[in-house]
Amino acid sequence: MTTCVFVQIRCKPGTTYAVADGIALKEIHSELYSTSGEYDLLCKLYIPEGEDVGKYLNDNLMDVAGIERTLTTLTFKAF
């Protein structure tokens, strides 16, 4: 079973479109949105079964240039 996570991403000023393009090229997300507020992007993705969430995100998302900060929300069983 995969784990669904939402990652809010704050980008360095002026890099939001480049960050979004970098994430899109990796093809690891289910959905990617531009948002208002403290964070610039919201990324929904599924962590493959057996993968450590933190390591997976570190290895597959955090190397995109322009990411300044993230906030990850884990999900649990749907109602």
Backbone bond lengths (Angstrom), bond angles and torsions (degrees), N, CA, C in turn:
res aa  C-N    CA-C-N  psi(-1)  N-CA   C-N-CA  omega(-1)  CA-C   N-CA-C  phi
1 M - - - 1.448 - - 1.524 109.02 -
2 T 1.311 116.22 132.79 1.455 120.48 178.81 1.528 110.35 -82.52
3 T 1.306 116.22 159.16 1.455 122.01 177.46 1.520 108.74 -108.39
4 C 1.327 116.77 124.49 1.461 121.47 177.30 1.518 109.05 -86.12
5 V 1.325 116.63 129.60 1.458 121.55 175.70 1.526 109.49 -130.95
6 F 1.324 114.56 150.77 1.453 121.77 173.40 1.513 107.09 -113.16
7 V 1.326 116.42 130.00 1.457 120.71 -179.89 1.530 108.11 -120.07
8 Q 1.333 115.42 116.75 1.453 120.51 172.96 1.523 107.06 -87.43
9 I 1.311 115.83 135.52 1.466 120.68 -172.82 1.524 110.19 -125.17
10 R 1.321 115.16 125.04 1.465 120.99 171.96 1.521 106.43 -99.04
11 C 1.314 115.85 129.16 1.461 121.24 -177.86 1.524 110.53 -103.93
12 K 1.315 115.70 153.66 1.462 119.86 172.04 1.527 107.16 -61.97
13 P 1.322 117.91 144.97 1.461 120.49 -177.92 1.534 112.63 -49.81
14 G 1.323 114.95 132.61 1.460 121.17 177.15 1.516 115.81 81.42
15 T 1.352 117.77 5.16 1.472 119.17 -175.74 1.535 113.88 -114.56
16 T 1.321 118.22 5.02 1.468 120.11 -172.63 1.522 112.38 -57.35
17 Y 1.330 117.77 -45.91 1.465 119.60 -178.48 1.530 111.42 -67.06
18 A 1.320 116.89 -38.01 1.468 120.26 178.03 1.530 110.47 -66.77
19 V 1.333 117.43 -39.60 1.465 120.70 177.66 1.529 109.69 -64.15
20 A 1.326 116.89 -45.91 1.466 120.43 178.75 1.526 110.74 -59.52
21 D 1.321 117.40 -42.53 1.471 120.83 177.89 1.525 110.81 -63.24
22 G 1.337 116.95 -41.84 1.463 120.81 179.33 1.519 112.09 -62.65
23 I 1.327 116.69 -40.28 1.460 120.82 177.92 1.524 109.93 -67.33
24 A 1.326 116.32 -44.66 1.467 120.58 -179.17 1.531 111.39 -59.42
25 L 1.315 116.94 -39.46 1.469 120.59 -179.87 1.520 112.52 -64.83
26 K 1.316 117.78 -27.81 1.468 121.36 179.94 1.532 112.53 -74.50
27 E 1.346 116.18 -21.44 1.466 122.00 178.43 1.531 112.57 54.26
28 I 1.330 116.56 41.66 1.468 120.29 178.43 1.517 112.32 -106.88
29 H 1.318 117.26 -9.01 1.461 121.35 -174.96 1.529 111.77 -97.09
30 S 1.318 113.91 157.29 1.458 121.18 172.54 1.528 108.92 -92.38
31 E 1.332 115.74 -43.65 1.461 121.95 179.37 1.520 108.55 -144.42
32 L 1.334 115.81 149.38 1.460 121.32 179.47 1.522 107.98 -142.53
33 Y 1.332 116.11 124.36 1.460 121.66 -176.21 1.517 111.22 -126.72
34 S 1.330 115.64 148.51 1.454 122.46 167.43 1.525 105.95 -84.69
35 T 1.344 117.29 137.18 1.459 120.49 -176.86 1.527 110.80 -131.19
36 S 1.318 114.81 163.38 1.463 120.51 174.32 1.526 107.83 -100.62
37 G 1.314 116.29 165.89 1.459 120.14 178.24 1.511 112.23 103.52
38 E 1.336 115.38 -151.96 1.467 120.80 -175.67 1.518 113.71 -68.21
39 Y 1.322 117.06 -26.03 1.461 121.25 -177.88 1.521 109.64 -115.39
40 D 1.319 116.21 152.29 1.463 121.99 -174.65 1.516 113.79 -94.95
41 L 1.339 117.05 -30.68 1.456 121.92 -176.46 1.517 110.23 -133.44
42 L 1.319 115.72 151.92 1.457 122.45 173.21 1.520 107.20 -126.80
43 C 1.321 115.58 121.18 1.452 122.05 -176.47 1.529 109.28 -116.63
44 K 1.316 116.31 124.46 1.462 121.62 174.05 1.522 106.94 -102.88
45 L 1.320 115.81 127.39 1.462 118.14 177.97 1.520 110.72 -146.45
46 Y 1.299 114.87 162.78 1.457 122.23 -179.17 1.515 109.25 -112.99
47 I 1.323 115.57 124.97 1.461 121.46 178.39 1.523 107.62 -84.28
48 P 1.331 118.36 126.27 1.470 120.34 -179.44 1.531 111.88 -59.09
49 E 1.304 114.93 149.25 1.464 121.38 179.43 1.523 110.52 -56.29
50 G 1.313 115.27 135.52 1.461 120.84 177.71 1.519 114.36 87.26
51 E 1.336 117.79 -9.19 1.466 120.99 179.76 1.526 110.29 -86.83
52 D 1.313 116.70 143.68 1.457 122.10 172.63 1.535 107.65 -76.38
53 V 1.322 116.87 126.84 1.464 121.17 -174.77 1.524 111.65 -57.73
54 G 1.318 117.40 -50.89 1.458 120.90 -178.08 1.510 113.06 -60.81
55 K 1.318 116.47 -45.19 1.470 120.47 -179.73 1.520 110.70 -66.31
56 Y 1.328 116.68 -41.43 1.466 120.64 179.99 1.532 110.33 -60.27
57 L 1.327 116.14 -47.26 1.462 119.65 179.41 1.520 111.15 -64.59
58 N 1.327 116.48 -42.38 1.459 120.58 178.81 1.525 111.43 -60.64
59 D 1.323 116.59 -44.26 1.458 121.19 -176.21 1.526 113.75 -77.19
60 N 1.343 117.45 -26.85 1.458 119.86 -171.36 1.519 116.06 -115.01
61 L 1.327 117.38 -13.90 1.457 119.22 -176.88 1.525 112.86 -124.67
62 M 1.314 116.80 -42.30 1.466 120.56 -170.52 1.524 114.81 -70.92
63 D 1.315 117.03 -8.11 1.459 118.83 178.59 1.528 112.23 -88.22
64 V 1.332 117.63 1.84 1.458 120.50 176.71 1.532 108.23 -72.29
65 A 1.315 115.76 124.30 1.467 120.67 -178.46 1.521 110.39 -63.31
66 G 1.326 116.07 137.32 1.454 121.90 175.82 1.515 114.36 102.82
67 I 1.335 117.85 -9.29 1.461 119.85 176.78 1.519 108.47 -76.03
68 E 1.320 115.31 124.55 1.457 120.94 -178.82 1.527 111.96 -98.70
69 R 1.338 116.19 -39.52 1.465 121.28 -176.29 1.516 108.93 -159.19
70 T 1.334 116.19 151.45 1.464 120.38 176.72 1.520 110.26 -134.18
71 L 1.322 114.58 159.83 1.457 122.50 173.00 1.517 106.12 -136.42
72 T 1.325 116.49 114.78 1.458 121.88 -175.91 1.528 110.68 -102.97
73 T 1.326 115.38 131.38 1.462 121.98 176.72 1.516 108.10 -115.78
74 L 1.347 115.26 120.16 1.461 120.20 176.90 1.533 109.32 -83.93
75 T 1.305 116.26 149.17 1.457 119.91 176.14 1.523 109.29 -111.26
76 F 1.324 114.70 159.64 1.459 122.08 179.64 1.523 108.49 -125.93
77 K 1.269 117.28 -173.46 1.461 123.03 -176.45 1.547 111.23 -48.81
78 A 1.330 115.43 132.14 1.470 120.56 178.16 1.518 110.50 -75.06
79 F 1.312 116.45 151.78 1.455 121.63 -179.95 1.506 110.25 -86.37
